[in-house]
Amino acid sequence: MTPELVTFLSGFGGSIAVEIVLLNQYLQEDRRRLPARYRSPLFWIVRLLLAVVGGGLALAYEIDKPLLAANIGAATPLIIRAFSEGIKPPLPEGVAAPPVGTTPFKKTDTAGSNSASP
């Protein structure tokens, strides 16, 4: 096997290992009830594509150690999320950034809240 193939398969396997661990947790908790997503072919297609991205990221980072490539594969969802959150247009001058962990454009309904006004 070529070193590139080993790197790709290690990243791919690391990504798949995450799902195996999650499935194991569900099976340990309640063997009769798996989440509905595991019955969806679309979920498995997307999950496989995510594993391919994990292998691709390991190659892109030029990882030469299989264990490190597996770590990149396992972290792929977080890496992709960081990429997508990092590519945002700059805020207009005078506009403050939202607090970390909030959704800046999410509509909230405050009309029925019970909190007292100062």
Helices and strands as residue ranges (DSSP letters): H 3-29, G 36-39, H 41-60, H 66-74, H 76-86
